[in-house]
């Protein structure tokens, strides 16, 4: 089995989310907001903004390479309560379907990154 290259931008974002979740659990203070949080939609938390940024990066990756493995990696790193909304978000804005809990590539579908960036995943109804 090959080793993961943790220098890739998407994996850096996923690792950053995991580090911030661990730090937030260890302390009572909120994690710092990143530059992504210029415009804060309703319900936006620092964690949600980081996850949304990582999800948009995964959509870019899917658009370039038709590779949905990063969707599964991202879903492993997010809280269980947010996974269904994130799955729905990926299905609507990207060429992604889910068979069980595993992401599959949907041929012929396009990635709609502009709309995906405007509508964050936490606004989706379950």
N, C-alpha and C positions, 0 to 999 in steps of 0.2 A: 504494500500500500504506500502510495506517495505521500510525502509530507506536505502540509498546507503551507502556502506562501502567504504569511500574514502581513506582507508589505502591500498587498493589493488594496486599493481604496475602499472597496465595499467591506472587506474583512476588517479593515481598520475601524470603520464605523460600527460594525457589529461588536467588535471588541470594546470600543468606547462605550457603547450602550451597556454592555455587561459590567464594565468597570464602574460606571456611574450608578448602576443599580446596586452593586455591592457597596459602594461608598454611601449611598443613600440609606441602605439598610443598617450600616454601621453607625451612622450619625443621624441626628434629628433634623439637620438642615437640608434644604432643598438643593439639588444639583444646580450648577450655574447654567444660565441660558447661553446658547451659542449664537453665532451671527445669523443663523437660520431664522431666529425668532423675531425678525424685524416687524412682521405683521402677525399678530397673535389672534387666530380665530378662536371662537368660543370653545372652551374645554381644552385648550392647549396647555400642556405641561412641558417641562423641559424634556422629560422622557419621551413624550409623544412627538415632539418636534424632532428629536434625534432619530426616532424610529421612522418618521415620515421622510426625513432626509435620506436615510439608508434605503428605504423602500423605493424612492425615486431613483437612486443610484442603481438599484437592482433592475428597475425597469429599463434604464439606459443600457445596462449589460444585456438584458434579454433582447432589446431591439438590435444591438450590434451582433450578437453571437447566437441567438435562438437557443439560449441555454438557461433553463429554469432551475438548476440545482441551487442557485443562490437564494431562491425564494424559500426553499426548505430550510436552508441555514439560518435565514433571517427569522423565520417563524419559530425556530428552536430557541432563539435568543429573546423573544418578546414574552411578556406575561400571558398566561393562558387566557385571561379575560379578554385580551385584545386580538387574539389569533383569528377568530371568525370574521371580525371586521376587516382585518388586514387581508384575509383570503378573499373576501368579497371585493375589496378595493383592487387587488391584483387581477381578479377575474374581469372586472369592469374596464380597467384601463390598460391591461396588457394581454398578450396572447397566452394566457395561463388558465388552465382548468385544473380542478382538483379531483383526483381519484382517491377516495378515502382521505388521508391526511397528506398525500404526496402530490406535489405540483407536476403537471404535465404540460407540454407545449401544444398550443392550439394553432394548427397550420392555417394560414390565410388571414389571421387576425392581425391587426396593427397595434402598435404601442401608441397610446394617446398621452404623451408626457405632459403637454401643456395643461390639459384638464386635470390630470392626476396631481400636478403640483398645486393647482387651485383648490382642489377638494381633498382635504386630508382624510385619512382612513378612519379617524375616530368619530367623524360625522356620519358614517354609514350606520344604518340600522341593522341589527342582527336578525 
